[in-house]
């Protein structure tokens, strides 16, 4: 299931990068309570790092499905869709 896949990715990420310095922020939304997901999403957006979630959760958050507060819908969209994902290398 997508939940198990996201949890597996999260565990693998922690295992393989545990000794990396500086540490990389890691956010996993699958097990976060629904009413706290936007808060975690905004924290990831501001702090940077890796965000792990399944496609269905991405789609629902990006489209604002189930989010009643207009400001939170906009925040989710801005975090996930606009300006888009970045890949940064040194």
Secondary structure in CASP SS format (residue, H / E / C, confidence):
PFRMAT SS
TARGET T0000
AUTHOR 0000-0000-0000
METHOD secondary structure of the structure
MODEL  1
X C 1.00
X H 1.00
X H 1.00
X H 1.00
X H 1.00
X H 1.00
X H 1.00
X H 1.00
X H 1.00
X H 1.00
X H 1.00
X H 1.00
X H 1.00
X H 1.00
X H 1.00
X H 1.00
X C 1.00
X C 1.00
X C 1.00
X C 1.00
X C 1.00
X C 1.00
X C 1.00
X C 1.00
X C 1.00
X E 1.00
X E 1.00
X E 1.00
X C 1.00
X C 1.00
X C 1.00
X C 1.00
X C 1.00
X H 1.00
X H 1.00
X H 1.00
X H 1.00
X H 1.00
X H 1.00
X H 1.00
X H 1.00
X H 1.00
X H 1.00
X H 1.00
X H 1.00
X H 1.00
X H 1.00
X C 1.00
X C 1.00
X E 1.00
X E 1.00
X E 1.00
X C 1.00
X C 1.00
X H 1.00
X H 1.00
X H 1.00
X H 1.00
X H 1.00
X H 1.00
X H 1.00
X H 1.00
X H 1.00
X C 1.00
X C 1.00
X C 1.00
X C 1.00
X C 1.00
X C 1.00
X H 1.00
X H 1.00
X H 1.00
X H 1.00
X H 1.00
X H 1.00
X H 1.00
X H 1.00
X H 1.00
X H 1.00
X H 1.00
X C 1.00
X C 1.00
X C 1.00
X C 1.00
X C 1.00
X C 1.00
X C 1.00
X C 1.00
X C 1.00
X C 1.00
END
